[in-house]
Every structure is written in structure tokens, then in C-alpha cells.
Amino acid sequence: MLLARIKSSAKDNKCDLAMEICSLAVRKPWQGKGIARNLVIAATRWAETHGLDQVILVIPENQTSTPALKRLTSLEAGWHDSPGKVIVTLSDPIKVGALLARLEKMAKRQQQRWGWKIAPYPDELTSELQARLAAPDEHNIGKPYDPNQPYSTGCHSLRYSRLLMADDKLVGWLAAHQLSPNLLRYNKVWVDPGWEKSGGLLAMVADVMRPAHFAGVDLHANNLKICRPIPKGCFSFYPNHINMPRMSERHFRPVASQWVETRTRSLPLPRTSKSYTKGEVSSERKAESY
């Protein structure tokens, strides 16, 4: 089985559409018979027929499936290779609980020094959040949620998302998305320039970790076997990010249950004669799925 989705990205005021292969699996008795290769070929042909710009597959490093996935997407066949994200999973209640206790102490000190406050995501989109969405990409201002989705049903859980405020102005946010009853994804984290050393980012993480993974738990007497109510949390970052690699190596890698580095393989497809500017992608192309 091959599962994929269509994702869009804006570049030079034009919208590129890519097919991202999210999952590729073949049952063990049927492995080695060319099934995975034929699935990738079929998906690529479908993407080309429907005018998509490229096919993308994220490959985890140092996993049992890594050599086979790299053979399927060989550079000789026209695939391009680039660094991918690092995917971090947290699930050990003893280790993560100790980290949470340290983060909460740090947050208390930094809040007294910097004066920021943490607030929940509002039930409805505010004018300040709308202004952040409308800000030009080149101004290096992050987006508080995915603008391609409605605010009420987007990739953030209001219960587990936070805003960082200073003098009643928005200076950062953490948008968390509960992917399943067992997994919370820390999806979008941002602090404005000048606030990177304020401790606000890690304070928002701690403010979400407490109700998401340690509700009603005394961290000094933590004897949980699994975190509750949500057993696992995860996040990802690019290794060339300015601050995330160093912060993650220091605080999260020592307590992570999984730390997976990835590579991104992409296959450019022949361009069709029809192109779309940003905001003008046809609903037919955007709604189709493979």
C-alpha cells in the first residue's frame, strides 16, 4: 500500500504542487517482488498525468527500511537528495517528567525577568492572528497556524496550543495538534526576533506538557508507567535552523525515546503548459488525492 497527499508551496508568486508519499509498505511474504517499486512508479505517473510538479519521499536514516527506500529513489533515476527534518518523540514519563520540572523552574525565573505571559489560543481567529497570516513571507515572520485550512478545524488543538504575550502584544506561539488519542504533535513553535532568549518558547512547551502528559501528577513522586492523558509527544525541526538544533540537543535528546534523522528525496516532473499563481490553484487539482 502506498499513501500520499498533495501539498502546495508558494515560490516566486507561483504555486507548486507536489505529491508527498506519506507511507509505503509491503507485507513481508511479498517483499522483494518489485511491488514497492511498481507502486512508486504508478504514483509518479499519476502525479505527472495530473500536472503536479514533483514527487517527494522522506527517508529515515539508520532504519531497516532505509537501504530499500534509497534504492527506490536512486539519484541515477533522477531523484534529488537533500537534508530532511529530525523527528523527536518523547514518551518516557520518568525522563520527560524530570525535564518538565526543570523547564517549569526556568519558566518562572524568566517570566519574572522578561514579563511575558502565556495565554491559550482563542476560540476564534483574532485580528492580531489575521495580521500575522497576512504578513509577507519575506519579513521572516512565522504563521500561527496553517492558512490553507479553516481556523476552527486546522492543524492545532485549542486545548493544547498557546500564545506568548508581552505588553498585550503577540510575540510568539505554540500550535499543538493532537493526531490521535495517543500522540500530540508540537506542530508550530515561534518567538519573534529579540525574544529568543526570553525563555518563552520552552515555557510554552512546559505549559502544554503539564496538562497533555502529566495531568494531576506530582512530578517529585512520579511513578507513571506511561504519560497521561496523552502518552506521547513529538516534534520535528530542520538541522539548519538557527536555534532548534542546539536547544533540542541540550534539552530533548537526553530524554527522547526516538531521535530520527531523515533525508528528503524529490523527483522533478515535466512541467505542464498550464501554471497557477499563488491563490489560483484550481480546486480540482487541490482536492484530488491519490
C-alpha positions as CSV (number, residue, x, y, z in Angstrom):
1,M,0.0,0.0,0.0
2,L,1.1,3.5,-0.8
3,L,-0.5,6.5,0.8
4,A,0.2,10.0,-0.5
5,R,-1.1,13.6,-0.2
6,I,-0.9,16.6,-2.4
7,K,0.8,19.6,-0.8
8,S,1.3,23.1,-2.2
9,S,4.1,25.6,-1.7
10,A,4.4,29.2,-2.9
11,K,7.5,30.3,-4.7
12,D,8.1,33.5,-6.8
13,N,4.3,34.2,-6.6
14,K,3.6,30.8,-8.2
15,C,2.1,27.7,-6.5
16,D,4.0,24.4,-6.9
17,L,2.1,21.2,-6.2
18,A,3.9,18.1,-5.0
19,M,2.8,14.6,-4.3
20,E,4.3,13.6,-0.9
21,I,4.4,9.8,-0.3
22,C,3.5,9.6,3.4
23,S,3.6,5.8,3.8
24,L,4.8,2.9,1.7
25,A,4.6,-0.7,3.0
26,V,4.6,-4.3,1.6
27,R,3.8,-7.3,3.7
28,K,6.9,-9.5,4.4
29,P,5.8,-12.5,2.3
30,W,5.5,-10.2,-0.7
31,Q,8.7,-8.2,-0.2
32,G,11.4,-8.4,-2.9
33,K,9.0,-8.9,-5.7
34,G,9.0,-5.4,-7.1
35,I,5.7,-4.3,-5.6
36,A,7.0,-1.2,-3.8
37,R,8.8,-0.1,-7.0
38,N,5.7,-0.5,-9.0
39,L,3.6,1.4,-6.5
40,V,6.1,4.3,-6.7
41,I,6.1,4.2,-10.5
42,A,2.3,4.2,-10.6
43,A,2.1,7.1,-8.1
44,T,4.7,9.1,-10.2
45,R,2.8,8.5,-13.4
46,W,-0.4,9.7,-11.7
47,A,1.3,12.8,-10.4
48,E,2.7,13.6,-13.9
49,T,-0.6,13.0,-15.6
50,H,-2.4,15.4,-13.2
51,G,0.1,18.2,-13.7
52,L,2.0,18.0,-10.4
53,D,5.5,19.5,-10.2
54,Q,7.3,16.8,-8.2
55,V,7.1,13.7,-6.0
56,I,8.6,13.7,-2.5
57,L,9.6,10.9,-0.2
58,V,11.1,11.4,3.3
59,I,13.5,8.6,4.2
60,P,14.5,7.9,7.8
61,E,18.2,7.3,8.4
62,N,19.6,4.2,10.0
63,Q,16.4,2.2,9.9
64,T,15.9,-1.3,8.5
65,S,13.9,0.2,5.6
66,T,16.5,2.9,4.7
67,P,18.5,0.9,2.1
68,A,15.4,-0.3,0.2
69,L,13.9,3.2,0.1
70,K,17.1,4.7,-1.2
71,R,17.3,2.1,-3.9
72,L,13.7,3.0,-4.9
73,T,14.7,6.7,-5.2
74,S,18.2,6.4,-6.7
75,L,20.0,9.6,-7.8
76,E,20.7,7.8,-11.1
77,A,17.0,7.7,-11.8
78,G,16.7,11.5,-11.4
79,W,15.8,11.8,-7.7
80,H,17.4,14.6,-5.8
81,D,18.7,14.3,-2.2
82,S,18.6,17.0,0.5
83,P,18.7,17.1,4.3
84,G,15.4,16.4,5.9
85,K,14.0,17.0,9.3
86,V,14.9,15.5,12.6
87,I,11.9,13.8,14.2
88,V,11.8,13.6,18.0
89,T,9.4,11.5,20.1
90,L,9.0,11.8,23.9
91,S,7.2,9.1,25.9
92,D,9.3,8.1,28.9
93,P,7.4,9.6,31.9
94,I,10.3,9.5,34.3
95,K,12.8,11.2,32.0
96,V,10.3,13.6,30.5
97,G,8.8,14.4,33.9
98,A,12.2,15.4,35.2
99,L,12.7,17.6,32.1
100,L,9.3,19.2,32.8
101,A,10.2,20.0,36.4
102,R,13.4,21.8,35.2
103,L,11.5,23.7,32.4
104,E,8.9,24.9,34.9
105,K,11.6,26.3,37.2
106,M,13.3,28.0,34.3
107,A,10.0,29.5,33.1
108,K,9.2,31.0,36.5
109,R,12.6,32.8,36.6
110,Q,12.5,34.0,33.0
111,Q,8.9,35.3,33.4
112,Q,9.9,37.5,36.3
113,R,12.8,38.9,34.2
114,W,11.1,39.4,30.9
115,G,7.5,39.9,31.9
116,W,5.8,37.8,29.2
117,K,2.6,35.9,29.8
118,I,1.2,32.7,28.3
119,A,-2.4,32.6,27.0
120,P,-4.5,29.9,25.4
121,Y,-5.4,30.1,21.7
122,P,-8.6,32.0,21.2
123,D,-11.8,30.2,20.1
124,E,-12.0,32.4,17.0
125,L,-9.4,34.0,14.8
126,T,-8.4,37.4,16.1
127,S,-7.3,40.5,14.2
128,E,-3.8,40.1,15.5
129,L,-3.6,36.5,14.3
130,Q,-5.0,37.5,11.0
131,A,-2.3,40.2,10.7
132,R,0.4,37.6,11.2
133,L,-1.1,35.5,8.4
134,A,-1.2,38.4,6.1
135,A,2.4,39.4,6.8
136,P,4.7,38.9,3.7
137,D,6.8,35.7,3.9
138,E,10.0,37.7,3.2
139,H,9.6,39.5,6.5
140,N,10.6,36.3,8.3
141,I,7.5,36.2,10.5
142,G,6.1,32.7,11.2
143,K,2.5,31.8,10.8
144,P,0.4,30.8,13.9
145,Y,-1.4,28.0,12.0
146,D,-1.8,26.6,8.5
147,P,-3.6,29.2,6.5
148,N,-4.7,26.6,3.9
149,Q,-7.2,25.2,6.5
150,P,-10.1,26.7,8.4
151,Y,-9.1,28.0,11.8
152,S,-11.8,26.0,13.6
153,T,-10.6,22.7,12.1
154,G,-7.0,23.4,11.3
155,C,-3.8,21.6,12.5
156,H,-3.9,22.9,16.0
157,S,-5.8,21.8,19.1
158,L,-7.1,24.8,21.0
159,R,-6.7,23.0,24.3
160,Y,-3.0,22.3,23.8
161,S,-1.9,25.5,21.9
162,R,-0.5,28.6,23.5
163,L,0.2,32.3,22.7
164,L,3.1,34.3,24.2
165,M,2.1,37.9,25.0
166,A,4.2,40.8,26.1
167,D,2.6,44.2,26.9
168,D,-0.6,42.8,25.5
169,K,1.1,42.1,22.1
170,L,1.6,38.8,20.4
171,V,5.3,37.8,20.3
172,G,5.1,34.0,19.9
173,W,3.0,30.9,19.9
174,L,3.0,27.1,20.1
175,A,0.4,25.3,18.0
176,A,0.0,21.7,19.0
177,H,-2.1,19.2,17.1
178,Q,-3.5,16.0,18.7
179,L,-3.0,13.5,15.9
180,S,-4.6,10.6,17.9
181,P,-5.6,9.8,21.5
182,N,-2.0,8.6,22.0
183,L,0.0,11.3,20.2
184,L,0.3,15.1,20.4
185,R,2.4,16.9,17.8
186,Y,4.1,20.1,18.8
187,N,3.5,21.5,15.3
188,K,4.4,25.2,15.1
189,V,6.6,27.0,17.6
190,W,7.7,30.6,17.1
191,V,9.1,33.6,19.0
192,D,9.7,37.0,17.5
193,P,13.3,38.2,17.0
194,G,14.5,39.7,20.2
195,W,12.6,37.2,22.3
196,E,14.7,34.1,21.6
197,K,16.5,34.2,24.9
198,S,13.4,35.1,27.0
199,G,12.6,31.5,27.8
200,G,9.1,32.0,26.4
201,L,9.4,29.2,23.9
202,L,10.4,26.5,26.4
203,A,7.9,28.0,28.9
204,M,5.1,27.4,26.3
205,V,6.3,23.8,25.8
206,A,6.2,23.2,29.6
207,D,2.7,24.8,29.8
208,V,1.4,22.3,27.3
209,M,3.3,19.3,28.6
210,R,1.8,19.6,32.0
211,P,-1.9,19.1,31.1
212,A,-1.2,17.0,28.0
213,H,1.1,14.4,29.5
214,F,1.2,14.9,33.3
215,A,-2.3,15.9,34.3
216,G,-2.7,15.8,38.1
217,V,0.8,14.3,38.6
218,D,3.2,15.2,41.3
219,L,6.5,15.3,39.4
220,H,8.6,14.8,42.6
221,A,6.8,11.5,43.1
222,N,6.4,10.5,39.5
223,N,5.8,6.7,39.3
224,L,3.9,6.7,36.0
225,K,4.4,3.9,33.6
226,I,3.0,5.9,30.7
227,C,2.3,9.6,30.4
228,R,-1.4,10.7,30.7
229,P,-3.8,11.6,29.3
230,I,-1.7,11.6,26.1
231,P,1.1,9.0,26.2
232,K,3.4,10.5,23.5
233,G,4.5,13.9,22.2
234,C,6.6,14.6,19.1
235,F,8.1,17.4,17.1
236,S,10.4,17.9,14.2
237,F,13.0,20.5,13.1
238,Y,15.4,21.2,10.3
239,P,19.1,20.7,11.2
240,N,20.0,24.1,9.6
241,H,17.5,26.0,11.8
242,I,19.2,28.8,13.8
243,N,18.1,27.8,17.3
244,M,16.2,24.5,17.3
245,P,19.1,22.0,16.9
246,R,21.1,23.4,19.8
247,M,18.1,23.7,22.0
248,S,16.8,20.2,21.1
249,E,20.3,18.6,21.6
250,R,20.5,20.2,25.1
251,H,17.0,19.7,26.5
252,F,15.2,16.9,24.5
253,R,17.7,14.5,23.1
254,P,18.7,13.1,26.5
255,V,15.1,12.2,27.3
256,A,13.9,11.3,23.8
257,S,12.5,7.8,23.2
258,Q,13.2,8.3,19.5
259,W,15.5,10.7,17.6
260,V,15.3,10.0,13.9
261,E,17.3,12.0,11.3
262,T,15.8,11.9,7.8
263,R,16.7,12.7,4.1
264,T,14.3,14.1,1.6
265,R,14.2,12.6,-1.9
266,S,12.4,14.6,-4.6
267,L,11.7,13.8,-8.2
268,P,11.0,16.8,-10.5
269,L,8.3,16.1,-13.1
270,P,7.9,17.6,-16.5
271,R,6.1,20.9,-16.3
272,T,2.7,21.2,-17.9
273,S,1.7,24.1,-20.1
274,K,-0.7,25.5,-17.5
275,S,0.6,27.2,-14.5
276,Y,-1.0,28.7,-11.5
277,T,-0.2,31.8,-9.4
278,K,-0.5,31.8,-5.7
279,G,-4.1,31.7,-4.7
280,E,-5.3,30.5,-8.1
281,V,-4.7,26.8,-7.8
282,S,-7.7,25.0,-9.3
283,S,-10.0,23.4,-6.7
284,E,-9.9,20.2,-8.9
285,R,-6.2,19.8,-8.6
286,K,-6.1,20.8,-4.9
287,A,-8.9,18.4,-3.9
288,E,-7.7,15.3,-5.6
289,S,-5.9,12.7,-3.6
290,Y,-4.1,9.5,-4.6
